Amino acid sequence: DHTDGHVDNLARFVAPNTLCLPRATGKDDPNAAIYADAKARAEAAGVTVKQIPSPGRVTSGDHVEPASYANFAITSHLVVVPTFDSPHDAEGVAAVAELFPDRATIGLPGDAVLAGGGGFHCASQQMPAAGWRP
């Protein structure tokens, strides 16, 4: 996909030794094999896996979008989960909410951020200070 496989669309540590991974929601899910492989590898490494649903195949015209509920953003009191007008949106938001019982969890349309090549987690990452040079 156009994110070149951003890991925050696939795997998120949500507690010590606990990894959140999507699970395929249909036969046409574009990442079904990747999700199954990631789960098998994590469990083989002794990591506890908590699964959330995938939104399934999300398209824009002929383009398959890299849509994932795993690209949620965590704040001090709130978790924001991207939604995609998928029949799995409510289940996806509820599954993420179970991972963070100490925070409110809401779903918000993620289409605009997704069109730019990411999700809420991607958009919430650090930016270098003005004038910073590598």
For each residue, the residues with C-beta under 8 A, 3 or more apart:
1: 4 5 9 64 65 66
2: 66 117
3: 6 9 66 117 118 122
4: 1
5: 1 9 10
6: 3 9 10 66 71 118 119 122
7: 10 11
8: 11 12 70 71 119 121 122
9: 1 3 5 6 66 68 70 71 119
10: 5 6 7 21 22 31 34 35 38 68 70
11: 7 8 19 20 21 38 42 70
12: 8 19 20 70 72 121
13: 18 19 20
14: 18 19 20 50 99 100
15: 18 99
16:
17: 46 47 48
18: 13 14 15 47 48 49 50
19: 11 12 13 14 42 47 48 49 50
20: 11 12 13 14 49 50 51 52 70 96 99
21: 10 11 35 38 39 42 49 50 51 52 70
22: 10 31 35 51 52 53 54 68 69 70
23: 35 39 51 52 53 54
24: 29 31 32 35 36 54 56
25: 29 53 54 55 56 88
26: 29 56 57
27: 32
28: 56 57
29: 24 25 26 32 35 54 56 57
30: 57 64
31: 10 22 24 34 35 54
32: 24 27 29 35 36
33: 36 37
34: 10 31 37 38
35: 10 21 22 23 24 29 31 32 38 39 54
36: 24 32 33 39 40
37: 33 34 40 41
38: 10 11 21 34 35 41 42
39: 21 23 35 36 42 43 49 51
40: 36 37 43 44
41: 37 38 44 45
42: 11 19 21 38 39 45 47 49
43: 39 40 46 47 49
44: 40 41
45: 41 42
46: 17 43
47: 17 18 19 42 43
48: 17 18 19
49: 18 19 20 21 39 42 43
50: 14 18 19 20 21 98 99
51: 20 21 22 23 39 95
52: 20 21 22 23 69 70 92 95 96 99
53: 22 23 25 69 88 91 92 95
54: 22 23 24 25 29 31 35 67 68 69 88 92
55: 25 58 67 68 69 83 84 86 88 89 92
56: 24 25 26 28 29 86 87 88
57: 26 28 29 30 64
58: 55 64 65 67 84 86 114
59: 62 63 64 65
60: 63 65 115
61:
62: 59
63: 59 60
64: 1 30 57 58 59
65: 1 58 59 60 84 114 115
66: 1 2 3 6 9 114
67: 54 55 58 82 84 86 110 114
68: 9 10 22 54 55 71 82 119
69: 22 52 53 54 55 72 81 82 83 88 92 93 95 96
70: 8 9 10 11 12 20 21 22 52 121
71: 6 8 9 68 82 110 118 119 120 121 122
72: 12 69 79 80 81 82 96 119 120 121
73: 79 80 120 121 123 124
74: 79 100 103
75: 78 79 80 103
76:
77: 103 104
78: 75 103 104 105 106
79: 72 73 74 75 96 97 99 100 103 104 105 106
80: 72 73 75 105 106 107 108 120
81: 69 72 92 93 96 105 106 107 108 120
82: 67 68 69 71 72 107 108 109 110 113 114 119 120
83: 55 69 86 89 92 93 107 108 109 110
84: 55 58 65 67 89 109 110 111 114
85: 89 109 111
86: 55 56 58 67 83 89 92
87: 56
88: 25 53 54 55 56 69 91 92
89: 55 83 84 85 86 92 93 107
90: 93 94 107
91: 53 88 94 95
92: 52 53 54 55 69 81 83 86 88 89 95 96 107
93: 69 81 83 89 90 96 97 105 106 107
94: 90 91 97 98
95: 51 52 53 69 91 92 98 99
96: 20 52 69 72 79 81 92 93 99 100 105
97: 79 93 94 100 101 105
98: 50 94 95 101
99: 14 15 20 50 52 79 95 96
100: 14 74 79 96 97 103 105
101: 97 98
102:
103: 74 75 77 78 79 100
104: 77 78 79
105: 78 79 80 81 93 96 97 100
106: 78 79 80 81 93
107: 80 81 82 83 89 90 92 93
108: 80 81 82 83 120
109: 82 83 84 85 112
110: 67 71 82 83 84 113 114 119 120
111: 84 85 114 115
112: 109 115 116
113: 82 110 116 118 119 120 122 123
114: 58 65 66 67 82 84 110 111 117 118 119
115: 60 65 111 112
116: 112 113
117: 2 3 114 122
118: 3 6 71 113 114 121 122 123
119: 6 8 9 68 71 72 82 110 113 114 122 123
120: 71 72 73 80 81 82 108 110 113 123 124
121: 8 12 70 71 72 73 118 124 125
122: 3 6 8 71 113 117 118 119 125
123: 73 113 118 119 120
124: 73 120 121
125: 121 122
126:
127:
128: 132
129: 132
130:
131:
132: 128 129
133:
134:
